[in-house]
Amino acid sequence: MDPVLLDLRGVVARAVDPTDEVSRTAALDGTLRGLLARFPDARYAAAARALFGLPPAAPGQNLTARRELAAEQAGHEVHHFRKRIEPKLIETLAGELLADSDRFTRSPLIAPRLAPVTARQPVVADPFAWEVAEQEVQLSLLWSAIYAARAELLTVERLISLRADRTDIIRAAVTAAWRWAVARAEAISYTTAFAPELHVGELVALAGWTPSLTEAQSSRLTEAATGGATREQFVAHLHGETGLGNTWTEGFLSASRESRHDNENGRP
């Protein structure tokens, strides 16, 4: 394995043990799988995955077999694919890897790594210890909320990709709005108490892409999610906010239509 790839910031940050080559190799594998799942050129996405040994390729296939399958998926003769298409696919994936690394390099905060604990770790009765524990509590709540929001945002994108029923997509989008608003509330709480130098918007953006909102719209969603509000309470708080709801849900659907139009016209 090329050590340059194992030293990429995005790979090191995802590794359970950054000092262990096996751990970083596993992180690289996961990173590549994620990037190939979101390959920017839909026309050649299946071909790129096959070339790198992911479905539709079968486990254990050698490069020759994978290349033949990739050429078939791309709709090209094998020689033309190897000479003309394959280098472009590799270049695109390399660019995605570098962009991923750059995002981690510029990230204001990285999720803390957890290690197994086999014995109780009591907090000493001391103001400093209490403050440290409270900061860890707030940090854990922040990352819990960010990952919960990410899960729901991914669910929305998956349903859109599956061309699921519009009602199901909108229901998922509302859940994502709730989780995103909770994450924003936790980000505000954490930065206010412990990290005023961090930007709330940058922290929440770690969860994933969302439709563009005004500051007032973002604040309205956050207000509806504060205080441990459930999804039902969140929806009730926003009853009658039709414009805000349309901005959020239609933002996903219109972005999907634009992406599909670009792909159908041969643009990555």
N, C-alpha and C positions, 0 to 999 in steps of 0.2 A: 504494500500500500504506500502510495506517494506521501511522504511526511508533510508536504506542503498542504495537502488536503486535510490531514489530521490536525494541522495547526490552525485551520480556519477558525475565526472567532465564533461563528455560529455552531461549529462542531464542538469546540472546547466547552462552550457554554451549556450545550445539551448533554454532555457526558456526565454520567453519574460520578465517575472518578476521573477528573481531567488529567491526572498524572499517569493513568493507566492506558496503554496503547489499545488494549482490547476494548476498553470502555469507549474510547474515542472512535474506534472503528465501528462499533455498534451505533454510536451517535451519528457518524457519517452516513451509515446505511439508512438510518431513519430519516436523515435530512434529505438524502437523494430520493428516497421514496416519496416524501412529501412534495418535493419540487417536481418530480415526474408526474405526480398525480395532478399537479396544477400547471403542467407544461403550457406555456403561453400560446403556442400555435396549435389550435385544436385539430387542424388537418393532419399534423404529423405527431400528435400526442401518443397514439397507440404504437406508431412506429418507433418513437423514442423509447417508450417503455419496453417494447420487445427487444430492442437493441441492447438495453442494459439489463436484460434478464428478468423483467417483471411481466406479469400477464399482459398480453396474450402469450408470451413465451412460457415454456414449461421449465421447471427446475432442472438444472444440470445440462441444459443445451449449451453447446460450444458457440463460439463467436460466429462461425460460418452458418450454423443453423439459425442463430438469432438474426443475423444479417438478412438471410433469405426471407425470414418471416417479417422482418421490419420492412423490407422492400415491398413485399406483398401488401402489407398494411398501408403503405404509402402509395401504392398503385404505380410503382416504377419497376423497371427491369433492374436486376441485382447490380450489374456493373455500373449503371447510371446512378443508382442509389449510393453505392460505395464511394463513387468519385464526386458526385455533386451534392447529394442530400445529407449523407452521414456527417461530413465535416461541419455542416451548418447546424445540425442537431447537437453535436458535441459542443460547438461554440456557444449555442444558446444555453445549454445546460451549465456550461462554465460561467457564463454571464449571470445566470440565476444564482449560482453558488456564491459568486463574488458579491452580488447584491444582498443576499442573505447575510453574509459575513458583515457587510457594511451596516446593515440594519442593527446587528448586535453590537457593533463597534460604537454606534451612535446612541444606543439605548441608554436611557438614564438610570435604569435599574434592571437587575437580573434576578429572577426568582431564586431564593435561597435553596441550597441543596440540603436535603435532610439525610441524616444517618440513623440507623437503627439504635434505639435506646433500650437497654436491658435492665436498667435500674432506675428507680425514682430519682428525679433531679429537683429537689425542693428549692424554693426561692427563699433566700436568707432574709430574715426580718431586718431590712435595711433600705432606706430611701433610694439609694443608687440601684440596688438589686430590683426594687419594685419598678423603677423607671425603665430599666433594661427589659424586664419581663413585659411591661406594658407596650414598649416599642415592638417587641417580637409578636405580641398579640395583634397589634394593629397591622404589622407587616403581613402576618398570616391571613388576617381578614381581607387585606387588600388583594393578595395573590389568589386567595380563594374566590373572591368576587371577579377578578380578571379572568381566571380560567373558566369560571361558570359562564361568564359572558361570551368568551371565545367558543365554548361548546355550543351555545345557542346560535351564535352567528354562523358557525359552520353548518349547523342543522338547516338554517335557512338556505344557505348556498347549495347544500346537497339536495334539498327539496326542489329548488329552482332547476338544478341540473337534471333531476329526474323528471321534470315537467309535471310535478305533482299538481293536485287540484289547488286552485287559487285559494280556496278557503283554508286548506291546510298550511299553505305558505304564509298567509296573513296571520294565522294563529301562532305559527312559529316565530314570525317577525315581532309580534307583540311580546312574546316571551323573551325574545332577544332584547327588545327595548327595555323591558323590566330589569333583566340581568345587567345590561349595559349601564342603566341608571344607578343600580346598586353599586356597581364597580366605580362609577364616577363619584358617588357619595363617599365611598371608602377612600378613594384617592384624595378627595378634599380633606377628609378627616386626618389621613396620614400625613399629608404634606403640611397641613396647618400645625399639627402637633410636633412633627419630627423632622420634616424635610422641606422647609419653605423654598429652597432653591430649585426643587423639582417642579415641572409644569404638569398640571393635572391632565391637560389634553394629551400630552405625550405618554403619560402612564396609561390612560384609558385606551389609547390607540394600540397598545400592545395586545389587546383582545382581538383586534382584527378590523377590517373595513366596515364602515357604517355610512349611511347616507349623510350628506352634508346638512348640518343643522346650524341655526343661528345660536348665539349665546343665550338668548331668551328661551329658545326651544330646549336647549340642553339643560338649562336651569329648571325649566318646568318639569321635564322628565325626572330630573334628580330629586326635586321637591316631592314628587309623587312616590318616590321609592325610599325615602328616608324613614328612619325609625323602625326598620325591620318590616316594612310593608310586604305583604304577600302579593302574588301576582294578581289575585282578585281585588285586593285593596288598591293596587297600582292602577288597574283598569278603571276602578270606580272613581279614583281621584281625577282621572283624565276624561271622565265622561263629558261628552260634548266638545272635546278638543279634536274635531274632525280634521281641521287643517294640519295639525301636528301629526295626527295618525296617518294621513295621506302622504305627507312628506316622508315619513319613515318607511312605510310599506311600499309605496310606489317608487321610492328611491332604489330599493332592491330590484324590483321588477323591471324598471326602465333601464337600469344598468345591465341587467341580464339580456334585455332585448338588444341593446347597443352592442354588447359583446358578441351575441349570436349573429348579428348583422355583419360585423367586422369579419368574423370567421367564415361566414358564407361567401364573403367577397374576397377571400384570400389574404386578409390582413391579420397578422398575429395579435 
